[in-house]
Amino acid sequence: MFQSKKTKWRTLENTAKIFPATSGKRDERVFRFACVLKEDIQEELLQEALNRALEEFPLFLCVLRKGLFWNYLEESDLRPIVRMEYRPPCSAIYVRDQKNLLFEVTYYKKRINFETYHALTDGTGALNFLKVLIFYYLKLSHPETIKGSVSQIISSNVEDMIEDGFSKYYGSGEITEEIPLYKAHQFPYRRREHGRLKLIEGLVPSRDLIQAARERNTTVTVLLTAVYLCAIAKDMSRRQKKKPVALMIPVNLRNFFPSDSMRNFFGWIDVGYDFGTQSNELEDVIAYVAEFFQRELTPERIGARMDSLVQFEKNPLVRILPLEMKLIFMQLGARFRSVGEDTAIFSNIGRIKMTEECTPYLDYFEFYTTTPTIELCMCSFEDNMTLSFTSAFVTNRVEENFFGMLEELGVNARMTAGGDPEVEKEHFPDLSKENSSHDIWYRLFTFSCLAVVVLSCILDFLLTPDIFWSGYVLGGILTAWILTTVGYRKRRNLLKNAVWQMVLIGIGLFLWDYATGFYGWSLDFGFPFLVLGCLATITVIIICFGFNSAEYMIYMIITCLFGFLPLILFLVGIVQLKIPAVICAGISFLTLSALCLFQWTAVKNELAKKFHL
């Protein structure tokens, strides 16, 4: 029980704080970087390459935990295991109340996949990790030709990697004019069932797209942004064009503020175009986008956007709000943004470079992410540019318009996903037999509870209408359902489950006592013995599972604090029996004293993590 271990931890960056609040079935906040090689992947070598890559990126070996005011990342002894691709791309990685790593590495035929939860890192950090992973894999599989060092890929040290760019460069912006906001057009399309991700991906020759951009005196990014806007507008009615089409475009802040951080360090701009009042010609849209980028993509304007985000985080009223209240407001804010300010998203990683000795073994890279709307992700390697659409909608109209417009520009795409079923079968494993009904037994239990309640009410009404005994059945069934539901939802964290059960059973005992005339037994006997039982349960769990101090400390402290409540209620005259209250408070005090005396460093460290503002 007194196994002490001080764990390292770090706060979430500004833009990462929202991900735990808003991730769910509609958007798991997971993205994938993948590299397709010219040879089949060897699992044993990939596992060894992963182990070596993690020596360069120790900050990725962490789990997400909840504090009282903010979530935070804590180092973990867990280690990832490479396996063949076994589920749909960008499936959930972060599972609440479960301590698991926030990334995974899989493979399929010639492709290496690196998927990560966005709270861990951004696109730059994930791409650098994948490049290091590929380098070590090729060094193991082709030692005769790969002679270089990983410093050719990345030269940052750990201190630079864990730097919080938002804190370092806060206050560097200057607002000279209002940042544009839009009440943008929203897609009226029917959504896919169960939030399943749809992927449509095409490969285009980079040289063709570069030539098309040069012919129009612009850049590839501006050209694709304009084509994307026009592809959306093509499927809009005249009435729908009364609202502008707005694209959210993530921006790598490292391009404006020097940083080697592998944590989240990105912002975004929103470019909107009003097809109802402005020209619908592609050339005019290109000119508008080019002027918008030139005006908005400056250190001053990007810094101003960054400062506005950090100012909100540093607001004293926001900081002192408990995490659960922050989560509600962040969810509301994200929902408001998703249905108002932007129509779609365009993420551009740009050109990916590898060492010359590695290049002959690589074919192309892929990049795509989950989204609650439609998102276009772009990256290029050598002469292969990958354009990946992910969508929450059934229809493919925007994607078809986009690739159709590229074809008109002389840029033909070779579809790797979302086109020919045979091509897609070659690209992804067959996961059609995957069973997603993991909670069938819970749903059967819920139905059984409803059946018992309905049957009791029917019998009560027909046989004994003057005695409302079905109300007691309803109360008992409701109590059992709530406790079982919480136990099921919190099953991944037994210690948290025990504390939740203590609180809920205590509330249930008090309500039952009150409903039957309030004789006080719930406070005199029920709650003191409930706290003692919770302390005993937590102790048994700690011993059986060998948890270290960082894993159980906060739950033990919370239970001990609850243990003083019966004595306080006795002192103010609410509780009548002294013995249970004194025993409960005494054991809680001794337990808390033992924690402070024998594990004060762990206690202090845990409180610092949970209470950081």
C-alpha positions in Angstrom: 0.0 0.0 0.0 2.9 2.4 0.7 4.5 1.8 -2.7 5.6 5.4 -3.5 6.4 6.6 -7.0 6.7 10.2 -8.1 5.5 10.5 -11.7 6.3 13.3 -14.1 3.4 15.2 -15.6 2.7 18.2 -17.8 -0.2 20.5 -18.5 -2.1 20.4 -21.8 -1.4 23.1 -24.2 -3.9 25.8 -25.0 -5.5 24.3 -28.1 -5.2 20.7 -26.6 -7.4 21.5 -23.6 -10.6 21.3 -25.7 -10.0 17.8 -27.1 -10.9 15.7 -24.1 -14.1 17.8 -23.7 -15.3 17.5 -27.3 -14.1 14.0 -28.5 -16.8 11.5 -29.0 -18.6 9.3 -31.6 -19.1 12.3 -33.9 -15.4 13.2 -33.8 -12.9 11.1 -31.9 -10.2 13.7 -32.4 -7.8 11.1 -33.9 -5.6 11.6 -36.9 -3.5 9.2 -38.9 -0.1 9.6 -40.6 0.8 6.6 -42.8 3.7 5.7 -45.1 3.4 3.2 -48.0 6.7 1.5 -48.7 7.7 -0.5 -51.7 8.0 -3.7 -49.7 5.9 -5.7 -47.2 6.2 -4.7 -43.6 8.0 -7.1 -41.1 6.2 -6.9 -37.8 9.3 -7.8 -35.6 11.4 -5.1 -37.2 8.7 -2.6 -36.9 8.3 -3.3 -33.2 12.1 -2.8 -32.6 11.9 0.4 -34.7 9.1 1.6 -32.5 11.0 0.9 -29.3 14.0 2.9 -30.7 11.8 5.8 -31.8 10.3 6.1 -28.3 13.7 6.6 -26.9 13.8 9.8 -29.0 10.2 10.7 -28.1 9.7 9.8 -24.4 7.1 12.5 -24.0 4.7 10.3 -26.0 4.7 7.7 -23.3 1.9 9.2 -21.2 -1.7 8.9 -20.3 -4.4 11.5 -20.0 -5.8 12.2 -16.5 -8.3 14.5 -15.0 -7.5 17.2 -12.4 -9.9 19.4 -10.5 -9.5 22.3 -12.9 -7.7 21.0 -16.0 -6.8 17.7 -17.6 -3.1 16.8 -17.7 -0.7 14.3 -19.1 1.2 11.9 -16.8 4.1 9.6 -17.7 3.3 5.9 -17.9 5.1 2.6 -17.8 2.8 1.3 -20.6 4.5 0.3 -23.8 2.9 0.1 -27.2 2.7 -3.2 -29.1 2.7 -3.2 -32.9 0.0 -5.2 -34.6 -1.6 -5.7 -38.0 -4.4 -3.1 -38.7 -7.5 -4.5 -36.9 -10.1 -1.7 -36.9 -11.3 1.2 -39.1 -8.9 4.1 -39.5 -9.0 6.8 -36.8 -11.0 4.8 -34.4 -11.2 6.0 -30.7 -7.9 6.0 -28.9 -8.7 8.0 -25.8 -11.2 6.2 -23.6 -12.4 8.0 -20.5 -11.4 6.4 -17.1 -9.0 4.1 -18.9 -5.3 4.7 -18.6 -4.0 3.9 -22.0 -1.4 5.4 -24.3 -2.7 8.1 -26.7 -1.2 6.6 -29.9 -0.8 3.3 -31.6 1.3 1.9 -34.5 -0.2 -0.7 -36.9 0.6 -2.0 -40.4 -1.1 -3.5 -43.4 0.9 -5.1 -46.2 3.3 -2.3 -47.3 1.8 0.5 -45.1 2.9 1.7 -41.7 0.2 3.6 -39.7 0.7 6.0 -36.8 -2.5 7.2 -35.2 -2.7 9.5 -32.3 -5.2 11.4 -30.1 -4.9 15.1 -30.8 -4.3 16.0 -27.2 -1.0 14.3 -27.3 0.6 16.2 -30.3 -0.2 18.0 -33.5 0.5 17.2 -37.1 4.2 18.3 -36.9 4.9 16.2 -33.8 3.1 13.1 -35.3 4.9 13.4 -38.6 8.3 13.8 -37.0 7.6 10.6 -35.0 6.6 8.7 -38.1 9.7 9.8 -40.0 11.9 8.6 -37.1 10.0 5.3 -36.9 10.4 4.8 -40.7 14.1 5.6 -40.5 14.8 3.1 -37.7 12.7 0.5 -39.6 14.6 0.9 -42.8 17.9 0.9 -40.8 16.9 -2.5 -39.4 15.6 -3.9 -42.7 18.4 -2.5 -44.9 21.5 -2.0 -42.7 23.7 -2.2 -45.7 22.4 1.0 -47.3 20.9 3.0 -44.4 24.1 4.3 -42.7 23.0 7.7 -41.4 21.9 8.9 -37.9 18.5 9.8 -36.7 19.8 13.3 -36.2 19.3 13.7 -40.0 15.6 13.5 -39.3 15.3 15.3 -36.0 17.9 17.1 -33.9 15.8 18.4 -31.0 16.5 17.4 -27.4 13.8 16.4 -25.0 13.7 19.8 -23.3 13.0 21.5 -26.6 10.3 18.9 -27.5 8.3 19.5 -24.3 8.4 23.3 -24.6 4.9 24.9 -24.4 5.0 27.3 -27.4 1.8 29.1 -26.3 3.2 30.1 -23.0 6.5 31.1 -24.5 5.1 33.3 -27.2 2.0 34.7 -25.5 1.7 38.4 -26.0 3.5 38.5 -29.4 0.4 39.4 -31.4 -1.0 42.7 -32.5 -4.6 43.3 -33.6 -4.7 46.1 -36.2 -8.1 45.1 -37.5 -10.9 42.8 -36.6 -10.3 39.1 -37.1 -12.9 37.9 -39.7 -15.7 35.7 -38.4 -18.5 34.1 -40.4 -22.0 32.8 -40.1 -21.2 30.2 -42.7 -23.1 27.8 -44.8 -23.7 24.4 -43.3 -24.0 21.1 -45.2 -27.6 19.9 -45.3 -26.5 16.3 -46.0 -27.6 13.2 -44.1 -25.0 12.0 -41.7 -23.5 8.5 -41.7 -24.7 6.0 -39.0 -22.8 5.7 -35.7 -20.5 8.5 -36.6 -18.5 6.3 -39.0 -15.7 7.9 -40.9 -15.9 8.0 -44.7 -12.6 8.3 -46.6 -12.1 9.3 -50.2 -8.4 9.6 -51.2 -6.6 10.3 -54.4 -3.0 10.5 -55.5 -2.1 13.3 -58.0 1.3 14.1 -59.6 2.8 17.0 -57.7 4.4 18.4 -60.9 1.0 18.6 -62.6 -0.6 20.5 -59.7 2.5 22.9 -59.4 2.2 23.6 -63.2 -1.5 24.3 -62.9 -0.8 26.8 -60.0 2.0 28.5 -62.0 -0.3 29.0 -65.0 -2.5 31.0 -62.7 0.3 32.9 -60.9 -0.4 31.4 -57.5 0.7 28.7 -55.1 -0.6 25.1 -54.8 -2.2 25.9 -51.4 -4.1 28.9 -52.7 -5.2 26.9 -55.8 -6.5 24.0 -53.7 -8.2 26.3 -51.3 -10.0 28.0 -54.1 -11.0 24.7 -55.8 -12.3 23.4 -52.5 -14.4 26.5 -52.0 -15.8 26.2 -55.5 -16.4 22.5 -55.1 -18.7 23.2 -52.1 -20.4 26.1 -53.9 -21.2 23.9 -56.9 -23.7 21.9 -54.8 -25.3 25.0 -53.2 -28.7 26.4 -54.2 -29.1 30.2 -54.8 -30.8 30.4 -51.4 -27.9 28.6 -49.7 -25.5 31.0 -51.2 -26.9 33.8 -49.1 -24.4 32.5 -46.5 -20.6 32.4 -47.3 -18.6 29.3 -47.6 -15.9 29.3 -44.8 -12.9 27.0 -44.5 -11.1 26.5 -41.3 -7.4 26.1 -42.1 -5.0 25.0 -39.3 -1.7 26.9 -39.2 1.6 25.5 -37.9 2.7 28.2 -35.5 6.3 27.0 -35.8 6.4 28.7 -39.2 5.9 32.1 -37.4 7.5 31.5 -34.0 10.8 29.4 -33.8 10.1 26.3 -31.7 11.1 22.6 -31.8 8.2 21.6 -29.6 6.6 18.3 -30.4 3.5 19.3 -28.4 0.4 21.0 -29.8 1.5 24.3 -31.3 -1.0 25.3 -33.9 -3.6 27.9 -34.6 -6.0 28.4 -37.5 -7.5 31.0 -39.8 -11.0 31.1 -41.3 -11.2 32.0 -45.0 -14.7 32.8 -46.2 -16.0 33.6 -49.6 -19.6 34.8 -50.4 -20.7 33.2 -53.6 -24.0 35.0 -53.4 -22.5 38.5 -53.9 -19.0 37.7 -55.4 -17.9 36.2 -58.6 -18.2 32.4 -59.0 -15.2 32.2 -61.4 -12.2 30.1 -60.1 -9.8 32.9 -61.1 -11.6 35.4 -59.0 -11.8 33.0 -56.0 -8.0 32.4 -56.4 -7.3 36.2 -56.3 -9.5 36.6 -53.2 -7.8 33.7 -51.3 -4.3 34.9 -52.3 -5.0 38.4 -50.9 -6.6 36.9 -47.8 -3.6 34.7 -47.1 -1.2 37.6 -47.6 -3.1 39.7 -45.1 -3.8 37.1 -42.5 -0.7 34.9 -42.5 1.7 37.3 -40.7 3.3 36.9 -37.3 1.3 39.8 -36.0 -2.1 38.5 -37.1 -1.4 34.9 -36.2 0.0 36.1 -32.8 -3.2 38.1 -32.2 -5.3 34.9 -32.8 -3.1 33.0 -30.5 -3.2 35.7 -27.8 -7.0 35.7 -27.8 -7.1 32.0 -27.1 -4.5 32.2 -24.3 -6.2 35.2 -22.7 -9.4 33.2 -22.3 -7.5 30.3 -20.7 -5.7 32.7 -18.3 -8.9 34.5 -17.3 -9.1 34.2 -13.4 -12.8 33.3 -13.5 -12.2 30.5 -16.1 -9.2 29.1 -14.2 -11.1 28.6 -10.9 -14.1 26.9 -12.6 -14.1 23.2 -11.8 -13.2 21.0 -14.7 -16.7 19.5 -15.1 -18.1 23.0 -15.6 -15.3 23.9 -18.0 -16.1 20.7 -20.0 -19.8 21.8 -20.4 -18.8 25.3 -21.6 -16.2 23.9 -24.0 -18.7 21.4 -25.4 -21.2 24.2 -26.0 -18.6 26.4 -27.5 -17.4 23.6 -29.9 -21.0 22.8 -30.9 -21.7 26.5 -31.5 -18.6 26.8 -33.7 -19.3 23.6 -35.6 -22.7 24.8 -36.6 -21.9 28.5 -37.3 -18.4 29.7 -38.1 -17.1 27.2 -40.6 -18.4 25.0 -43.4 -15.5 22.6 -43.8 -11.8 22.2 -42.9 -8.6 22.1 -45.0 -5.4 20.7 -43.4 -2.2 21.1 -45.3 0.9 19.4 -44.0 2.9 20.3 -47.1 6.0 18.6 -48.5 7.4 15.7 -46.5 11.1 15.1 -46.8 13.2 12.0 -45.9 16.9 11.4 -46.2 18.2 10.5 -49.7 19.1 6.9 -48.6 15.6 6.3 -47.3 13.7 7.7 -50.3 14.2 4.8 -52.7 12.3 2.5 -50.3 9.2 4.8 -49.9 6.2 5.2 -52.2 4.0 7.9 -50.7 2.6 9.3 -47.4 -1.0 9.6 -46.2 -2.6 12.0 -43.8 -6.3 12.3 -42.7 -8.3 12.9 -39.6 -11.7 12.5 -38.0 -14.1 15.3 -38.5 -17.7 16.4 -37.7 -18.1 17.8 -41.2 -15.9 17.5 -44.3 -12.2 17.8 -44.1 -9.5 17.8 -46.8 -6.0 16.8 -45.8 -3.0 17.2 -48.1 0.6 16.1 -48.0 3.2 15.3 -50.6 6.3 13.2 -51.0 8.5 13.4 -54.0 6.1 13.5 -57.0 3.1 12.0 -55.1 0.6 14.4 -53.6 -2.1 12.8 -51.4 -5.5 14.5 -51.2 -7.6 12.8 -48.5 -11.2 13.7 -47.8 -12.8 12.5 -44.6 -16.5 13.1 -44.2 -19.4 12.6 -41.7 -21.9 12.6 -44.5 -23.4 9.9 -46.8 -23.1 11.9 -50.1 -19.9 12.3 -52.1 -20.9 15.5 -54.0 -18.2 17.8 -52.7 -15.4 15.2 -53.2 -16.6 14.5 -56.7 -16.8 18.2 -57.6 -13.3 18.7 -56.2 -11.6 15.9 -58.2 -13.7 16.8 -61.2 -12.4 20.4 -61.1 -8.8 19.2 -60.8 -9.3 17.0 -63.9 -10.5 20.1 -65.7 -7.2 21.8 -64.7 -5.3 18.9 -66.2 -4.6 17.1 -62.9 -5.8 13.5 -62.8 -6.1 11.6 -59.5 -5.5 7.9 -59.0 -8.1 6.9 -56.3 -6.7 4.8 -53.5 -9.8 4.9 -51.2 -13.5 5.6 -51.8 -13.4 4.7 -55.5 -12.9 1.2 -57.0 -13.9 -1.4 -54.3 -11.1 -3.7 -55.5 -8.5 -0.9 -55.0 -9.9 -0.2 -51.6 -9.8 -3.9 -50.7 -6.1 -3.9 -51.6 -5.5 -0.8 -49.5 -7.4 -1.8 -46.3 -8.1 -5.0 -44.5 -11.7 -6.5 -44.5 -13.3 -5.3 -41.3 -16.9 -5.9 -42.3 -17.2 -8.7 -39.6 -16.2 -6.4 -36.8 -18.9 -6.5 -34.0 -19.6 -3.1 -32.5 -22.3 -4.4 -30.0 -20.0 -4.6 -27.0 -22.7 -3.3 -24.6 -25.5 -5.8 -25.5 -25.6 -7.1 -22.0 -26.0 -3.6 -20.5 -28.8 -2.9 -22.8 -30.5 -6.2 -21.9 -30.2 -5.2 -18.2 -31.7 -1.8 -18.9 -34.6 -3.4 -20.7 -35.1 -5.9 -17.9 -35.3 -3.1 -15.4 -37.9 -1.3 -17.4 -39.9 -4.6 -17.8 -39.9 -5.1 -14.0 -41.1 -1.6 -13.3 -43.8 -1.7 -16.0 -45.0 -5.2 -14.7 -45.1 -3.9 -11.1 -47.1 -0.9 -12.1 -49.6 -3.0 -14.0 -50.1 -5.5 -11.1 -50.3 -2.7 -8.6 -53.0 -0.8 -10.6 -55.0 -4.0 -11.3 -54.7 -5.9 -8.0 -54.0 -3.4 -5.2 -54.9 0.1 -6.5 -55.1 1.5 -2.9 -51.5 0.6 -2.1 -48.7 2.2 -4.0 -46.2 -0.6 -3.5 -44.9 -0.3 -7.0 -43.3 3.0 -6.0 -40.9 1.1 -3.8 -40.2 -1.3 -6.6 -39.5 1.7 -8.9 -37.1 3.3 -6.3 -35.3 0.0 -5.8 -34.9 -0.7 -9.5 -33.9 2.9 -10.2 -31.2 2.7 -7.5 -29.9 -0.6 -8.9 -29.9 0.7 -12.4 -28.0 3.9 -11.5 -25.4 2.0 -9.5 -25.0 -0.6 -12.2 -24.8 2.1 -14.9 -22.1 4.0 -13.1 -20.2 0.8 -12.3 -20.4 -0.1 -16.0 -19.3 3.3 -17.3 -16.5 3.5 -14.7 -15.5 -0.1 -15.0 -12.1 0.8 -16.4 -11.0 2.6 -13.2 -11.9 0.5 -10.1 -10.7 3.1 -7.7 -12.8 5.9 -9.2 -15.7 3.4 -9.4 -15.5 2.7 -5.6 -15.6 6.5 -4.8 -18.6 7.0 -7.1 -20.4 4.1 -5.6 -19.8 5.4 -2.1 -21.3 8.8 -3.0 -24.3 7.4 -4.9 -25.1 4.8 -2.3 -24.9 7.5 0.4 -27.3 9.8 -1.5 -29.6 6.8 -2.1 -29.6 5.9 1.6 -30.4 9.4 2.6 -33.3 9.7 0.1 -34.7 6.3 1.2 -34.5 7.4 4.8 -36.2 10.7 4.0 -38.9 9.0 1.9 -39.8 6.6 4.8 -40.2 9.3 7.5 -36.5 10.2 8.1 -35.4 8.3 11.2 -31.8 9.4 10.7 -30.3 5.9 10.3 -28.8 6.9 6.9 -26.6 9.5 8.7 -26.1 7.7 12.0 -25.1 4.3 10.6 -25.3 4.3 6.8 -22.8 6.9 5.8 -20.0 6.2 8.4 -20.0 2.5 7.6 -20.2 3.3 3.9 -17.0 5.4 4.1 -15.2 2.7 6.1 -16.3 0.1 3.5 -15.0 2.3 0.7 -11.6 2.7 2.5 -11.4 -1.1 2.9 -12.4 -1.7 -0.7 -9.8 0.8 -2.0 -7.1 -0.9 0.2 -8.0 -4.4 -1.2 -7.9 -3.1 -4.8 -4.5 -1.5 -4.2 -3.1 -4.7 -2.7 -4.6 -7.0 -5.4 -3.5 -4.9 -8.4 -0.3 -3.4 -7.0 -1.2 0.2 -7.8 1.4 2.8 -7.1 0.8 6.0 -5.1 0.1 8.1 -8.2 -2.8 5.8 -9.1 -4.6 5.6 -5.8 -3.6 8.7 -3.8 -6.3 11.2 -4.8 -9.1 8.6 -4.3 -7.8 7.7 -0.9 -7.6 11.4 0.1 -11.2 12.1 -1.2 -12.6 9.1 0.8 -10.7 10.2 4.0 -12.2 13.7 3.6 -15.7 12.3 3.3 -14.9 10.3 6.5 -14.9 13.6 8.6 -18.4 14.5 7.5 -20.3 12.3 10.1 -18.3 13.9 12.9 -19.0 17.4 11.6 -22.7 16.5 11.4 -22.6 15.2 15.0 -20.9 18.3 16.3 -23.6 20.5 14.7 -26.4 18.3 16.1 -27.7 16.6 12.9 -26.2 13.2 13.7 -27.4 11.7 17.0 -25.1 8.7 17.5 -21.5 9.5 18.5 -19.7 6.2 18.2 -20.0 5.5 14.4 -19.1 9.1 13.6 -16.1 9.1 15.9 -14.8 5.8 14.6 -15.2 6.8 11.0 -13.4 10.2 11.6 -10.7 8.5 13.6 -9.9 5.9 11.0 -10.0 8.5 8.2 -7.6 10.7 10.2 -5.2 7.9 10.8 -5.3 6.9 7.1 -4.7 10.5 6.0 -1.9 10.9 8.5 -0.2 7.7 7.3 -0.3 9.0 3.7 1.2 12.3 4.7 3.9 10.9 7.0 5.0 8.0 4.7 4.2 9.5 1.3 4.3 13.2 1.7 6.2 13.7 -1.6 3.6 11.7 -3.5 0.7 13.5 -1.8 2.2 16.9 -2.6 2.9 15.8 -6.2 -0.6 14.5 -6.7 -2.3 17.6 -5.2 -0.2 19.8 -7.5 -1.3 17.8 -10.5 -5.0 17.8 -9.6 -5.2 21.4 -8.5 -3.0 23.1 -11.1 -4.8 26.2 -12.4 
